[in-house]
Amino acid sequence: MALSLTATSLSAITMMGSPSEYYSYGSSYAWVIVADIIACLFAAFIYLPIYYNLGVTSIYEYVDMRFGRTSRVIMTGESSELKDRYVFQLRYNSEIKLYFSPSQFCTMVSWYMLLHWP
């Protein structure tokens, strides 16, 4: 969980986009860094102890334990749809060229998530 949070905070898109955000909006973008620090502290001292004590390694396991398998499958589908929308926006509204379709990408991500669950 901690590594996932770190990878999300330090992604390549963040590294590429931060200079342009600073240029466009000035130092007010620094509040994003403050919010990231608060979010990391909140996750470290509130969420991680709960996950650790329950013996789960992901939010999907927690949802499965708390609400059942159906909720976990629905959550996976929603996550896959959000990723599909993100890739669609990335592909058609930016200069970045992707060599696969959004549905192919989401299928790969969904299978990866499904196969790597305990």
QUITAKA-V873224 format. One record per helix or strand of 2 or more residues. SS is the DSSP state (helix for helix, strand for strand). FROM is the first residue (numbers start at 1). TO is the last residue. If there is no record, write none. Layout:
ss:SS from:FROM to:TO
ss:SS from:FROM to:TO
This chain:
ss:helix from:2 to:9
ss:helix from:12 to:54
ss:helix from:59 to:67
ss:helix from:69 to:92
ss:helix from:102 to:115
